[in-house]
Amino acid sequence: MFNLPAVGILELKSIARGYVVADVMIKKSQVQLIKAHSICPGKFIVMVAGEVEEVKEAMESGRERAGDLLIANIYIPYVHEGIIPALTATTKNIKWDAVGIVESFSVADAFLAMDVALKKAAVQAADIRLANGLGGKAYFILTGELNDMEEAVGAAKELLLSEGNLVGFEIIANPHQEFLNTLF
């Protein structure tokens, strides 16, 4: 479904403007619209993917059209390949040695923190949840060896702290199978 190097995310205060921004972005550049919908609490998210320069151009036009209704914007020119499968619930061959859970006040920053974590250590993205049913917050779940998990979660935590958007984080070593059944 997705094999493009760059991702851009805009988070807006207005649902109506969000739809306009999504349209502007895909008209401006050859990008794939991954998400364009309302999120809790009454915000809107637009996510596009494509070649690096195309996404950059789409993001510029989207930010311009969003104006003062823009809450956050994230442009990742070389996104980690494991993020979109987690976002689309198509992750395969998950090894549950340790589980890391990172929670953010910002959807866009959670996405960026997950990318940073995946690039920092040899962990796998298991899931990412963005705002709906979460009061506008977001969280992601990583799996991997305990020492790698500590490094990856530490990198995500540092990024979210620097942005003032860290809600919490936890690492579970050797999770019980019954617990794992509750994750999805």
Rosetta silent file (secondary structure, phi, psi, omega in degrees, C-alpha in Angstrom):
SEQUENCE: MFNLPAVGILELKSIARGYVVADVMIKKSQVQLIKAHSICPGKFIVMVAGEVEEVKEAMESGRERAGDLLIANIYIPYVHEGIIPALTATTKNIKWDAVGIVESFSVADAFLAMDVALKKAAVQAADIRLANGLGGKAYFILTGELNDMEEAVGAAKELLLSEGNLVGFEIIANPHQEFLNTLF
SCORE:     score description
SCORE:     0.000 S_00000001
   1 L     0.000  -40.013 -171.265    0.000    0.000    0.000 S_00000001
   2 L  -137.447  122.617  176.094    2.700    2.466    0.954 S_00000001
   3 L  -149.547   51.833 -178.096    6.278    2.615   -0.140 S_00000001
   4 L  -116.677  146.998 -170.498    7.030    6.317   -0.344 S_00000001
   5 L   -77.648  -24.571 -172.204    9.898    8.053    1.426 S_00000001
   6 E  -120.398  148.178  177.100    8.273   11.196    2.849 S_00000001
   7 E  -133.248  142.472  174.135    5.288   11.944    5.082 S_00000001
   8 E  -131.088  138.959 -179.586    3.681   15.235    6.026 S_00000001
   9 E  -131.149  130.442  171.880    1.074   15.813    8.732 S_00000001
  10 E  -118.804  134.529  177.143   -0.979   18.913    9.429 S_00000001
  11 E  -118.136  124.643 -174.659   -3.187   19.174   12.516 S_00000001
  12 E  -120.106  157.878  176.392   -5.811   21.922   12.445 S_00000001
  13 L   -80.288  -17.201 -173.740   -8.296   23.530   14.850 S_00000001
  14 L  -118.270  128.488  177.150  -11.019   23.567   12.183 S_00000001
  15 H   -69.775  -46.272 -179.158  -12.679   20.590   10.552 S_00000001
  16 H   -58.978  -47.629  179.292  -14.039   22.659    7.664 S_00000001
  17 H   -66.025  -31.864  178.924  -10.644   24.211    6.920 S_00000001
  18 H   -58.430  -43.282  178.348   -9.055   20.773    7.256 S_00000001
  19 H   -63.503  -41.092  178.385  -11.012   19.473    4.287 S_00000001
  20 H   -63.110  -43.789 -179.876   -9.991   22.494    2.218 S_00000001
  21 H   -61.532  -43.065  178.532   -6.337   22.028    3.203 S_00000001
  22 H   -58.617  -44.823  179.879   -6.419   18.347    2.211 S_00000001
  23 H   -63.560  -44.933  179.619   -7.792   19.288   -1.206 S_00000001
  24 H   -59.620  -42.911 -176.222   -5.215   22.056   -1.680 S_00000001
  25 H   -65.316  -42.652 -178.063   -2.350   19.720   -0.784 S_00000001
  26 H   -79.837  -19.323  172.739   -3.256   16.961   -3.220 S_00000001
  27 H   -77.138  -31.027 -175.752   -3.973   19.460   -5.994 S_00000001
  28 H   -73.834  -38.506 -172.338   -0.595   21.130   -5.478 S_00000001
  29 L  -139.248  163.744  176.161    1.628   18.036   -5.646 S_00000001
  30 L   -81.955   78.990  179.172    1.718   14.405   -6.636 S_00000001
  31 L  -123.382  157.597  176.545    1.148   13.051   -3.112 S_00000001
  32 E   -96.591  129.328  177.623   -0.957   10.234   -1.736 S_00000001
  33 E   -82.455  111.077 -177.787   -3.613   11.257    0.788 S_00000001
  34 E   -87.385  -44.211  179.289   -3.206    8.829    3.703 S_00000001
  35 E  -145.389  143.322  172.617   -5.629   10.469    6.156 S_00000001
  36 E  -158.715   91.990 -176.879   -7.972   13.446    6.076 S_00000001
  37 E  -161.777  166.887  178.295  -10.574   13.365    8.821 S_00000001
  38 E   -72.168  150.709  175.478  -11.720   14.827   12.098 S_00000001
  39 E  -135.325  160.602  178.172  -10.040   13.758   15.304 S_00000001
  40 L   -70.410  149.503  -12.810  -10.868   14.368   18.951 S_00000001
  41 L   -95.420   90.869  177.281  -11.492   16.918   20.354 S_00000001
  42 L    75.786   28.518  178.286  -12.923   18.650   17.300 S_00000001
  43 E  -107.704 -177.593 -178.712   -9.662   18.895   15.364 S_00000001
  44 E  -140.920  141.706  177.888   -8.694   17.688   11.891 S_00000001
  45 E  -123.183  137.550  173.503   -5.666   15.787   10.602 S_00000001
  46 E  -123.113  126.641  177.843   -4.279   15.661    7.083 S_00000001
  47 E  -128.580  126.610  177.975   -1.537   13.149    6.299 S_00000001
  48 E  -124.649  157.410  177.672    0.115   12.867    2.906 S_00000001
  49 E  -138.924  154.850  178.788    2.951   10.731    1.582 S_00000001
  50 E   167.559 -162.660  176.123    5.083   10.841   -1.518 S_00000001
  51 L   -68.796  154.345 -171.611    8.450   11.741   -2.875 S_00000001
  52 H   -53.170  -53.660 -176.881   10.464   14.110   -0.699 S_00000001
  53 H   -68.717  -33.795  178.665   10.088   17.291   -2.775 S_00000001
  54 H   -65.188  -43.968  179.164    6.434   16.606   -3.579 S_00000001
  55 H   -66.680  -40.508  178.353    5.515   16.275    0.114 S_00000001
  56 H   -58.249  -45.314  179.899    7.548   19.369    0.961 S_00000001
  57 H   -65.162  -43.297  178.544    5.637   21.356   -1.663 S_00000001
  58 H   -62.864  -39.993  178.959    2.272   19.995   -0.504 S_00000001
  59 H   -64.287  -41.386  178.610    3.107   20.879    3.095 S_00000001
  60 H   -60.015  -45.583 -179.871    4.008   24.450    2.152 S_00000001
  61 H   -69.207  -36.707  178.020    0.681   24.948    0.390 S_00000001
  62 H   -65.312  -44.511  178.050   -1.205   23.235    3.219 S_00000001
  63 H   -62.069  -42.078  179.916    0.389   25.391    5.922 S_00000001
  64 H   -61.272  -45.990 -178.215   -0.329   28.521    3.918 S_00000001
  65 H   -71.679  -30.830  178.892   -4.015   27.618    3.455 S_00000001
  66 H   -67.601  -34.951  178.791   -4.399   26.504    7.090 S_00000001
  67 H    57.171 -135.739 -176.381   -3.256   29.908    8.292 S_00000001
  68 H   -78.059    3.442  176.115   -3.912   30.625   11.949 S_00000001
  69 H   -92.010   -0.247  178.486   -6.009   27.440   12.252 S_00000001
  70 E   -77.755  128.277  176.926   -2.857   25.306   12.110 S_00000001
  71 E   -95.160  -48.973 -176.418   -2.004   23.584   15.402 S_00000001
  72 E  -151.870  153.051  174.442    0.981   21.473   14.374 S_00000001
  73 E  -145.831  137.066 -178.555    2.839   20.343   11.302 S_00000001
  74 E  -130.183  129.876  175.305    5.367   17.586   10.845 S_00000001
  75 E  -123.470  118.979  179.176    7.403   16.891    7.729 S_00000001
  76 E  -117.562  103.079 -175.608    9.506   13.720    7.731 S_00000001
  77 L   -66.590  -28.744  178.322   11.539   13.502    4.512 S_00000001
  78 L  -134.835   79.029 -176.031   12.675    9.910    5.085 S_00000001
  79 L   -69.294  146.162  178.196   10.074    8.247    7.291 S_00000001
  80 L   -65.156  137.002 -176.176   10.851    4.878    8.877 S_00000001
  81 L   -63.082  -16.629 -177.580    9.321    2.039    6.849 S_00000001
  82 L   -86.289   -8.413 -174.709    7.617    0.542    9.919 S_00000001
  83 H   -72.849  -49.293 -175.289    5.313    3.457   10.671 S_00000001
  84 H   -63.977  -40.247  174.348    2.652    3.092    7.993 S_00000001
  85 H   -58.703  -36.677  176.997    2.072   -0.628    8.690 S_00000001
  86 H   -66.629  -39.608 -179.380    1.487    0.287   12.351 S_00000001
  87 H   -67.903  -33.917 -176.250   -0.878    3.056   11.309 S_00000001
  88 L  -101.978   10.153  178.354   -2.822    0.792    8.950 S_00000001
  89 L    57.123   41.330  178.217   -2.792   -2.288   11.252 S_00000001
  90 L  -120.440   18.947  177.801   -0.777   -4.328    8.764 S_00000001
  91 L   -64.991  138.089 -177.268    2.307   -4.986   10.910 S_00000001
  92 L  -122.676  158.085  173.862    3.514   -8.563   10.522 S_00000001
  93 L    53.096   52.176 -179.759    5.716  -10.982   12.505 S_00000001
  94 L   -77.064  130.510  174.642    5.661   -9.124   15.789 S_00000001
  95 L  -106.537  122.327 -172.061    8.093  -10.422   18.438 S_00000001
  96 L  -100.216   52.763  178.993    6.916   -9.487   21.914 S_00000001
  97 L   -67.935  -47.452  175.049   10.154   -9.591   23.963 S_00000001
  98 E  -142.474  152.226 -179.334    9.499   -6.174   25.513 S_00000001
  99 E  -121.188  132.732  174.025    6.750   -3.627   24.924 S_00000001
 100 E  -116.508  133.927  179.754    7.185    0.139   24.941 S_00000001
 101 E  -125.802  125.808 -179.179    4.203    2.478   25.119 S_00000001
 102 E  -126.004  131.400 -174.986    4.609    6.221   24.578 S_00000001
 103 E  -120.677  137.163 -175.430    1.745    8.696   24.970 S_00000001
 104 E  -131.513  151.581  172.524    1.599   12.275   23.649 S_00000001
 105 L   -75.752  -18.788 -174.591   -0.713   15.269   23.847 S_00000001
 106 L  -116.674  130.244  176.473   -0.064   15.904   20.138 S_00000001
 107 H   -63.140  -48.901 -177.824   -0.953   13.632   17.237 S_00000001
 108 H   -62.369  -43.916 -179.825    1.714   15.118   14.990 S_00000001
 109 H   -69.030  -31.381  176.049    4.430   14.907   17.639 S_00000001
 110 H   -63.328  -41.847  178.660    3.504   11.293   18.467 S_00000001
 111 H   -61.362  -46.220  179.068    4.038   10.407   14.839 S_00000001
 112 H   -64.935  -41.613  179.489    7.408   12.149   14.823 S_00000001
 113 H   -63.013  -37.341  177.829    8.420   10.550   18.143 S_00000001
 114 H   -65.202  -42.045  178.053    7.613    7.107   16.766 S_00000001
 115 H   -60.920  -45.092  178.569    9.795    7.780   13.726 S_00000001
 116 H   -60.975  -44.862 -179.485   12.652    8.908   15.982 S_00000001
 117 H   -61.738  -44.393 -178.620   12.283    5.823   18.210 S_00000001
 118 H   -66.698  -32.333  179.470   12.302    3.422   15.257 S_00000001
 119 H   -80.742  -21.125 -176.556   15.385    5.058   13.787 S_00000001
 120 H   -79.028  -36.591 -174.482   17.212    5.090   17.137 S_00000001
 121 L  -145.614  166.126 -178.421   17.130    1.366   17.949 S_00000001
 122 L   -79.800   72.929  176.104   16.247   -2.043   16.534 S_00000001
 123 E  -121.772  167.255 -177.991   12.588   -2.058   17.590 S_00000001
 124 E  -119.633  140.871  174.833    9.405   -2.709   15.667 S_00000001
 125 E   -78.646  126.636  178.581    6.274   -0.580   15.447 S_00000001
 126 E  -102.284  -38.771 -174.608    3.246   -2.556   16.574 S_00000001
 127 E  -163.955  152.449  169.992    0.506    0.088   16.670 S_00000001
 128 E  -141.477  133.432  179.854   -0.192    3.813   16.685 S_00000001
 129 E  -120.260  130.238 -172.473   -3.464    5.403   17.784 S_00000001
 130 E  -118.731   96.216  163.282   -4.264    8.967   16.842 S_00000001
 131 L    73.367  -47.065 -173.335   -6.696   11.035   18.899 S_00000001
 132 L   -65.714  124.746 -176.784  -10.080    9.389   18.331 S_00000001
 133 L    76.995    8.066 -177.074  -11.444    8.153   21.621 S_00000001
 134 L  -123.163   13.989 -179.525   -8.354    9.549   23.322 S_00000001
 135 L    63.076   28.318  178.530   -9.364   13.146   23.986 S_00000001
 136 L    91.232   -7.505  178.519   -7.007   14.345   21.270 S_00000001
 137 L   -80.662  175.265  176.837   -3.979   12.479   22.592 S_00000001
 138 E  -144.536  154.157  173.866   -2.018    9.832   20.693 S_00000001
 139 E  -148.616  159.396  175.816    0.069    6.829   21.635 S_00000001
 140 E  -137.194  157.793 -178.266    2.180    4.184   20.005 S_00000001
 141 E  -123.036  130.478  178.264    3.375    0.716   20.904 S_00000001
 142 E  -117.250  156.872  174.267    6.807   -0.673   20.081 S_00000001
 143 E  -133.058  157.205  178.059    8.259   -4.161   20.503 S_00000001
 144 E   157.033 -172.265  176.867   11.780   -5.467   20.654 S_00000001
 145 L   -67.769  149.333 -174.449   14.607   -6.495   22.945 S_00000001
 146 H   -57.341  -47.133 -178.022   14.600   -4.749   26.325 S_00000001
 147 H   -65.141  -37.856  175.708   17.862   -2.813   25.872 S_00000001
 148 H   -66.519  -38.629  179.962   16.767   -1.600   22.416 S_00000001
 149 H   -62.295  -42.896  179.228   13.370   -0.681   23.837 S_00000001
 150 H   -60.708  -41.235  179.103   14.937    1.463   26.534 S_00000001
 151 H   -67.030  -45.179 -178.465   16.978    3.316   23.925 S_00000001
 152 H   -66.324  -47.965  179.823   14.024    3.808   21.548 S_00000001
 153 H   -64.318  -37.007  176.844   11.562    4.910   24.233 S_00000001
 154 H   -60.862  -40.397  178.796   14.218    7.230   25.673 S_00000001
 155 H   -66.756  -42.723  178.401   14.611    8.950   22.296 S_00000001
 156 H   -64.502  -44.005  179.499   10.834    9.350   21.893 S_00000001
 157 H   -58.918  -45.985 -179.308   10.511   10.633   25.470 S_00000001
 158 H   -60.000  -44.533  179.662   13.262   13.206   24.904 S_00000001
 159 H   -62.946  -47.819 -177.483   11.606   14.535   21.752 S_00000001
 160 H   -66.826  -35.776  175.573    8.162   14.787   23.353 S_00000001
 161 H   -62.741  -41.751 -178.699    9.584   16.458   26.474 S_00000001
 162 H   -64.542  -26.861  178.910   11.328   19.059   24.323 S_00000001
 163 H   -93.924   -5.436 -178.171    7.987   19.873   22.686 S_00000001
 164 L    73.267   25.072 -174.537    6.062   19.848   25.981 S_00000001
 165 L  -119.222   12.528  178.731    3.831   17.031   24.733 S_00000001
 166 E   -79.038  124.176  173.099    4.850   13.987   26.774 S_00000001
 167 E   -92.987  -50.196 -179.872    1.945   12.424   28.679 S_00000001
 168 E  -175.913  170.487  178.143    3.698    9.257   29.755 S_00000001
 169 E  -154.693  149.975  178.055    5.752    6.242   28.781 S_00000001
 170 E  -148.279  150.953  173.425    6.171    2.689   30.029 S_00000001
 171 E  -125.938  130.808  179.238    8.262   -0.344   29.186 S_00000001
 172 E  -116.999  114.325  177.755    7.025   -3.854   29.951 S_00000001
 173 E   -84.206  140.361  177.405    9.659   -6.595   29.934 S_00000001
 174 L    46.737   61.829 -177.543    8.525  -10.116   29.053 S_00000001
 175 L   -63.370  144.272  178.891    4.814   -9.311   28.727 S_00000001
 176 L   -72.793  146.039 -178.187    2.331  -12.049   29.645 S_00000001
 177 H   -59.218  -39.889  178.056    0.328  -13.529   26.753 S_00000001
 178 H   -60.652  -39.318  176.661   -3.004  -12.536   28.327 S_00000001
 179 H   -63.043  -46.228 -178.692   -1.785   -8.961   28.480 S_00000001
 180 H   -58.679  -33.986  179.140   -0.708   -9.083   24.829 S_00000001
 181 H   -64.089  -20.597 -178.644   -4.212  -10.220   23.850 S_00000001
 182 L   -87.133  -10.965 -174.229   -5.554   -6.898   25.193 S_00000001
 183 L   -71.653  -27.799 -176.721   -3.340   -4.708   22.993 S_00000001
 184 L  -126.114    0.000    0.000   -5.377   -5.028   19.799 S_00000001
